[in-house]
Amino acid sequence: DAGVTQSPTHLIKTRGQQVTLRCSPKSGHDTVSWYQQALGQGPQFIFQYYEEEERQRGNFPDRFSGHQFPNYSSELNVNALLLGDSALYLCASSLVATDGTDTQYFGPGTRLTVL
Amino acid sequence: GESVGLHLPTLSVQEGDNSIINCAYSNSASDYFIWYKQESGKGPQFIIDIRSNMDKRQGQRVTVLLNKTVKHLSLQIAATQPGDSAVYFCAEILYYGGATNKLIFGTGTLLAVQP
């Protein structure tokens, strides 16, 4: 049973460029959440996708956008990259629970460096 | 891989001792909590969870205690092993109804196990 997978593992971009990160959820999961983790800090919630719609969003600008596909996989897009966007980007998947207690399982992350 | 433990509180213990990691959460409405372990260069790994209608839950070598009065969680690791060295995060689930929720992570604690 494959866990959450993310690609690429590492990425180097320059300021102003755009980047797309990809995530495949754990088998049987239907919800994908994205988090940004700066060095030495805890992950910060970006947004959550369920049924191909963005259902909840954290305090991130519109430069951060996403998509969920019919097979539940997801993409995170960041436009007009800034130096401060350098971080580990984590994808987490879960199976929706009606009381909100679905456990999120994380992938290994994509390390983005913006020069 | 690079450490995610920079600038984090550190708990140093001897191999075989018991470890206690503490966490304060912010939202009194949260009713589900998770402890994650994050090793260097990896995504957070689920350890144990607890609902707000419980004050204690035990797993294999781990116990989580919840004190809702003071909004405090603790993770106890019995007979700490070198493989337990990692950053530990508590996370509270904020539930928005329907199929939406998000994790709010605490600061994190670096556990260093001395042989």
Interface residues (C-beta under 8 A of the other chain):
Chain A: V4 T31 S33 Y35 Q37 L39 G40 Q41 G42 P43 Q44 F45 Q48 Y50 E51 R55 Q56 G58 L88 L90 A92 V96 D99 G100 T101 D102 T103 Q104 Y105 F106 G107 P108 G109
Chain B: E2 V4 G5 L6 H7 L8 D31 Y32 I34 Y36 G41 K42 G43 P44 Q45 F46 D49 R51 F89 A91 I93 Y95 Y96 G97 G98 A99 T100 N101 K102 L103 I104 F105 G106 T107 G108
